[in-house]
Amino acid sequence: MNVAVTGASGKLGHAVVEHLLREGHQVTALDERRSDKLRCKQIRVDLKDLGQVIGGMSGTDALIHLAAIPAPVSYTHEYIFSNNVISTYNVLEAASVLGIRKAVIGSSESSYGFAWAPSPFDPRYVPVDESHPQLPQECYGLSKVVNEQTGDMFNRRNGMQVLSLRFSTIIRPEEYRAMEASIRTPERHKRTLWSYIDIRDAAAACLASLQAENCGSASLNITAPDTLSDWETARLLAEFYPGVEIRGKRFEAREALVSNEQACRMLNWRAEHSWTEIEE
């Protein structure tokens, strides 16, 4: 395939491009800036301009949309929301115009609302699955909820397969060592439920999403099967979330509090890497 990748010069975007190229695909990178690290066709595009997006995506077979302001910091709230929402609408509209039938968009576990909430709150239950209410209190999480609904709309309109990947904290292998202190200080990652994903597994999930068939429009948690903590999960819950309902299971060892079971099943994918590799 010739895959259009937006945000290709970003952290995950670059990893996705490299993964696609290794698997024999062509890539058209769409971004506001060029990167000397990318070994593929690059087109500078303002994603807020639909005409530019259609022109940049012309001739491609599929879309992976990763361009976004990645947190509710550094920009005004209205700019973050409008940038993330309009760019997602435009890339999906362009895909629709061009007859592209498969799209992957970068969503976030921040859509559940825990990570950035001005008034912190607990999950309704654990493990957190895709049916858990999305309750953001800020612009970034809200933009991801709207983007997922935009994907649903395009699926209803023309049957485009749109998979929204709710990435947890994305970590490069070389970053694990620097994170050792926070990993051993469990309160540091409480608000993200100690959830994370190795960037190699995140990139693999993007490609698996393109290869998946007959998925319609779906939102999927993309997270490691273990926690970003050296404490056992039962101890984390007892210490930090003692009143939260535990549904349908008993947590073993350092088992994740955010479930990736639906992604594993629908995408024929699994996360293979863990922060514990720093100890090997």
N, C-alpha and C positions, 0 to 999 in steps of 0.2 A: 504493500500500500504506500501511497504518498500521504503522509499524515501532517496536517497543519497543527503546530504546537504554539499556542500563545504563551507569553511569559517565558520563552525558551532560554533567556539569559539568566533567569532566576535560579534559586537554589534547587528546587525540585525540577523545574523546567529543563535545566542543563542535564540533570541525571536521566530524565525521561528521553531526551534527544539521544544521548549516548546509548541508552538501552535499545531504543528503536533501531538505531544504526547497526548495532551489534546483531540484531535479529534480521537484518537484511532489508529493512524498510527505508524508503526515502522520507526525508523530513523537510518541510517548509516552515522555518521559524518566523513567527510574527511577533514583533516586539517594538517598543519605542526606541530601543537602541541596539546597535550591532555589538556582537561579542567576538573577540578574537579567539575564544575557546571553543566555538561551535564549528563543526566540520560538515555544514549543510547549507542549503540555500537559506538566505536571510532576507527578509523584507521588513523595512521599517513601516509600522502601521499605527495609527491612532485608533484604538478600538472603540472610541466614542463616535467615530465617523463610519457609518454603515457602508458607504461607498468604498472607502479604503479597505474595509474588512472583506467585502465581496471580492474586490480585486486581488487582495492578498491570498485569499483562500481558493481562488479559481484554479482548477486543475488538481485539487487534492481530493482524496477519497474518504477521509475521516478527520475528526477534530478531537484534540485534547486541549482543553482551555484551562490554563493555569495562571493566567495573568490576573493579578488582583493586588490591592493594598492588603497586606496579610495580618493586620491587627488594628485595633481602634486607638492607635497612637500615631503621632507625627503629622497628622493632617486633621482638618476640622471634620466633625462627625458627618455633616451633610456631604462633604466631598468624598469621604470614604464610601458612604452608602451609594451615592449616585454613580461614582466611578465603577464600583463592583457590579452594580445592578445593570447599568446601561451597557457595559462591555459584554456581560453575559448575554443579555438580550440580543445584541448585535451579532455576536458570533453564531448564535443559534439561528437567528433570522437569515444570516448569510448562508449557513449550512442548508437551511430550508430552500432558499432561492437556488442554490447550486445543486440540489438533489443529493446532498450528503446524508447518508442514512444512519451513521453512527457518530455519537458525540459523547465525550467524557468531560465532565466539568469538575474542577476542584472545589469541593465544599469543605466543611470543617466540623469537628466535634464542638467547636465554639458555638455552633447553632443550638446546642442544648442549653447554653446560657451560663454554665457554671464558671467558666474560665475568667470572664471579664466582668462579671456582674458587680455593679456598684454596691448592691445589697446582697452579699453572699447568701446562697441557699444550698440545700442538700438535694441530691437526686431523689426522685420519687421512689425509686427502687434500684437494686443492682442484681445481676449485671445490667448495665445500661445497653439496651438494644435499640434498633431503629424505630420501634414503636414508642419509645420514651418521649414525652412532650418536649417540644422545642420552645424554650422560655427565655430567649435573650432579652437583656435589659439595655443593650447598646447597639450601635450602628453596624458593627462588623458582623456579629452573630445574626442580626436581622437581615443583612444583605445576603447571607448564605441561605437563610430560609426562603427568601424571595427568589433567589436563583434556582433553588430546587423546584419551586412551584413553576418557574418559567420553563424548566425542562419538562415538567408534567404537561404544560400547555402545548408545547411543540409536539410531544408524543401524541396528544389527543388530536392535534391539527392534522398531522400527516404521517403518524406512525414512526417518526424518528426514534431510534433507541437512544435514550439519554441516561447515562449513569452518573450520578452525583456521588463523588467519593468524599466521605467525611473523614479527612485525615486528622489524626491526632498529632502531637508534637513531632515534627520530622527531624531526625538526627542523623548526621553523617557519622561514619565509623570513627573518623579522627576526632570527633567531638566527645566521645564517651569518656576518655581519660580526664578531660577538663571538667566533666560533670560529676566526677566521683563524689565530691563533697556534698553536692546537693542530692545525689542518689541516696546517700547515707544520712540525710537530714529530711525525713519524710514530710514534714510540714511544708517544705518548699514546693512540693508538687501536689499538695492536697486538692487545689481548686481544679486541676486537670485530671483528677482521679488517678494520678500516676500513670497516665496513658501516654503512649509514644509509638512511633513507627520508624524503623530504620529506613533511610532514604532508598536503599536498594530494593526493599520490599514495597515501598510506595511506588517506585517506578515500575516494578513488575506488575503491580495492581492496575496501573494505567493501561499497560499493554494487554493484560488479561481482560480488561473491560472492553477493549476493541475486538478481541477475539470471541467474546461471549455472544450468544445468539438468543433472540426471542426474549429479551429481558424487559422490553417496554421502557418505562421510566421508573427508576429505582434509586434510592439513596442508601449507601452502604458504609458502615463503619470500617475504616482501614486503620487497624491498630495491631500492635504486637500482642501475642497471647500471654505475655507476662507484664508485670508492673515495673515502673521505673523507680524501684525501691528495693533495698535489701531486706526489708521486713516482709514477713508472710502476710498474705492478704487478710486473713482473719484478724491479725493483730492491727493492721491499718484500720479496718472497719471498727473494731472495738475502741480504738483510740480516738479516731477522727469522725466517724459517722455511726455512732452507736445506735441511733434510732432509725436507721434506714432499713426498709424491708428488703430481705434477701429472698429472691424468687427462684424456686425450682431447683436449687442446687446447694451444695456445700463447697465453698472455695478451698482448693487444694494449693498448698505451698504458696507461690507468688503469682497465682493465676490472675489475669487481667479483670478489672472491674467494668471495662467496656467490651462488649462482645463483638467479635469479628466473624461469628459463625455464618451469618447470612452471606457475607462477601466470600467466604471460603466455599460455600455451597454454590452460589450463583456464578462465580467467576472461575471455579476450579483453580483457586489460588490459595496460598498460605504464606504467612510471614515466617521467614527462615532465620532471621538474625535477631540477636539480643544484645543488650548492653553488657551482659555477662561475658561477652567475648573479650573484654578488656582484661579479664582475669586469666585468660588462657595463655 
